[in-house]
Amino acid sequence: MDHDTVSAERIVPAPPEAVFAMLSDASRHSEFDGSGTVRGTSGPSEPLRAGSVFGMSMNQGFSYSTQNTVIEFEQDRRIAWQTTGAGLLAKVVGGRIWRYELEPTEGGGTRLRETWDLSQDKQRFLIKRSPLVRTTRSNIDKTLARIEEQLRDQGETPA
């Protein structure tokens, strides 16, 4: 990994409003997480917006929690949150950003791009040299596919 980001994109046959509604509903994150590590969320019951803070219960062979703050927000176009460790871990762990960018396509679909941004992560040097970079790219692809599947299941995309 030469740069600080890993990205992938997919054309989703659903309007940006439907895609954004899913992304901005923290309670749904475990439904579309392609890594299988998000076990649940806590925080606001209303859609996320700039400055919203929500928690995630995670498991990667061990259980832990994160705190996430929405740092970029443009309705139906972009949402990003920065993840830190919860409690004392926040001083040494975290800072990575998960960003979703949406562009309408001809025919009513959405070009959806997910980016994992390590530019502000406290462990950037170590993470960039770990297998996590490869697995994250694969997990992003799985996440984008799961978003499309979830939208299809709720009737937002053609069958």
C-alpha positions as CSV (number, residue, x, y, z in Angstrom):
1,M,0.0,0.0,0.0
2,D,1.7,3.1,-1.2
3,H,-1.0,5.6,-0.2
4,D,-3.2,5.9,2.8
5,T,-6.4,4.6,1.2
6,V,-8.0,1.5,-0.1
7,S,-11.1,2.0,-2.3
8,A,-13.6,0.1,-4.4
9,E,-16.7,1.1,-6.2
10,R,-19.8,-0.6,-7.6
11,I,-22.8,0.5,-9.6
12,V,-25.9,-0.2,-7.5
13,P,-29.2,-0.3,-9.3
14,A,-30.9,1.9,-6.7
15,P,-31.3,5.6,-6.3
16,P,-28.7,7.5,-4.2
17,E,-31.5,8.4,-1.7
18,A,-32.1,4.7,-0.9
19,V,-28.4,3.9,-0.6
20,F,-27.7,6.9,1.6
21,A,-30.7,6.0,3.8
22,M,-29.1,2.6,4.6
23,L,-25.6,4.1,5.1
24,S,-26.9,6.8,7.5
25,D,-28.8,4.3,9.6
26,A,-26.2,3.1,12.1
27,S,-28.5,0.3,13.3
28,R,-28.1,-1.4,9.9
29,H,-24.3,-1.4,9.7
30,S,-24.0,-5.0,10.8
31,E,-26.4,-6.0,7.9
32,F,-24.1,-4.8,5.2
33,D,-20.6,-5.2,6.8
34,G,-18.6,-7.4,4.5
35,S,-15.9,-8.1,7.1
36,G,-18.3,-9.9,9.4
37,T,-16.8,-8.0,12.4
38,V,-19.6,-5.6,13.2
39,R,-21.9,-7.2,15.8
40,G,-24.1,-4.3,16.6
41,T,-24.3,-0.5,17.0
42,S,-25.4,2.0,19.6
43,G,-26.2,5.6,19.4
44,P,-28.8,7.8,17.8
45,S,-32.1,6.3,16.6
46,E,-32.4,9.0,13.9
47,P,-30.3,9.0,10.7
48,L,-26.7,10.0,11.1
49,R,-25.7,13.6,10.3
50,A,-22.5,15.7,10.7
51,G,-21.2,15.3,14.2
52,S,-23.3,12.3,15.1
53,V,-21.5,9.8,17.4
54,F,-22.3,6.1,17.5
55,G,-20.7,3.0,18.9
56,M,-20.0,-0.3,17.3
57,S,-19.6,-3.7,19.0
58,M,-16.9,-5.6,17.1
59,N,-15.3,-9.0,17.1
60,Q,-12.2,-10.1,15.3
61,G,-11.4,-13.1,17.3
62,F,-11.9,-11.0,20.4
63,S,-14.6,-8.5,21.3
64,Y,-14.1,-4.8,21.5
65,S,-16.0,-1.5,21.0
66,T,-15.4,1.5,18.9
67,Q,-16.6,5.1,18.9
68,N,-17.4,6.7,15.6
69,T,-18.0,10.3,14.7
70,V,-19.5,11.5,11.4
71,I,-16.9,13.9,10.1
72,E,-18.1,14.3,6.4
73,F,-21.7,14.7,5.4
74,E,-23.5,15.7,2.3
75,Q,-27.1,14.4,2.1
76,D,-27.4,11.6,-0.5
77,R,-23.8,12.2,-1.7
78,R,-21.2,11.5,1.0
79,I,-20.9,10.2,4.5
80,A,-17.8,9.4,6.5
81,W,-17.0,8.5,10.0
82,Q,-13.8,8.4,12.0
83,T,-13.3,5.4,14.2
84,T,-11.5,5.4,17.5
85,G,-11.1,2.9,20.3
86,A,-13.5,3.3,23.1
87,G,-12.3,4.4,26.6
88,L,-8.6,4.4,27.3
89,L,-7.9,2.7,23.9
90,A,-8.8,6.0,22.1
91,K,-5.4,7.4,23.1
92,V,-3.5,4.7,21.1
93,V,-5.9,3.1,18.7
94,G,-8.0,4.5,15.9
95,G,-8.3,7.5,13.6
96,R,-9.1,5.6,10.4
97,I,-12.0,6.9,8.3
98,W,-14.7,5.0,6.5
99,R,-16.1,7.0,3.6
100,Y,-18.9,6.4,1.2
101,E,-19.4,8.5,-1.9
102,L,-22.5,8.3,-4.0
103,E,-23.0,9.6,-7.6
104,P,-26.3,9.2,-9.5
105,T,-25.9,7.3,-12.7
106,E,-28.1,7.3,-15.9
107,G,-31.0,5.0,-15.4
108,G,-31.5,5.9,-11.7
109,G,-28.7,3.9,-10.2
110,T,-25.8,4.9,-7.9
111,R,-22.1,4.7,-8.4
112,L,-21.1,3.8,-4.8
113,R,-17.5,4.1,-3.7
114,E,-16.2,3.0,-0.3
115,T,-12.8,4.2,1.0
116,W,-10.8,3.1,4.0
117,D,-8.6,6.0,4.8
118,L,-5.6,5.6,7.2
119,S,-4.2,9.1,6.8
120,Q,-5.1,10.0,10.4
121,D,-4.8,6.5,12.0
122,K,-2.5,6.3,15.1
123,Q,-1.2,2.9,13.9
124,R,-0.9,3.8,10.2
125,F,2.7,2.7,9.9
126,L,2.0,-0.8,11.3
127,I,-1.4,-1.3,9.5
128,K,0.0,-0.4,6.1
129,R,2.5,-3.2,6.4
130,S,0.0,-5.8,7.6
131,P,-2.3,-8.3,5.9
132,L,-5.1,-6.1,6.9
133,V,-4.7,-4.0,3.7
134,R,-5.4,-7.0,1.5
135,T,-8.3,-8.3,3.6
136,T,-9.8,-4.8,3.8
137,R,-10.0,-4.5,0.0
138,S,-11.8,-7.9,-0.2
139,N,-14.1,-6.9,2.6
140,I,-15.0,-3.6,0.9
141,D,-16.0,-5.5,-2.2
142,K,-18.1,-7.8,0.0
143,T,-19.7,-4.8,1.7
144,L,-20.7,-3.1,-1.6
145,A,-22.2,-6.4,-2.7
146,R,-24.1,-6.7,0.5
147,I,-25.4,-3.2,0.3
148,E,-26.9,-4.1,-3.1
149,E,-28.3,-7.3,-1.8
150,Q,-30.0,-5.5,1.2
151,L,-31.5,-2.9,-1.1
152,R,-32.8,-5.6,-3.5
153,D,-34.3,-7.5,-0.5
154,Q,-36.2,-4.3,0.6
155,G,-37.4,-3.7,-3.0
156,E,-35.2,-0.8,-3.8
157,T,-33.5,-2.4,-6.8
158,P,-34.7,-4.6,-9.7
159,A,-34.7,-8.3,-9.0
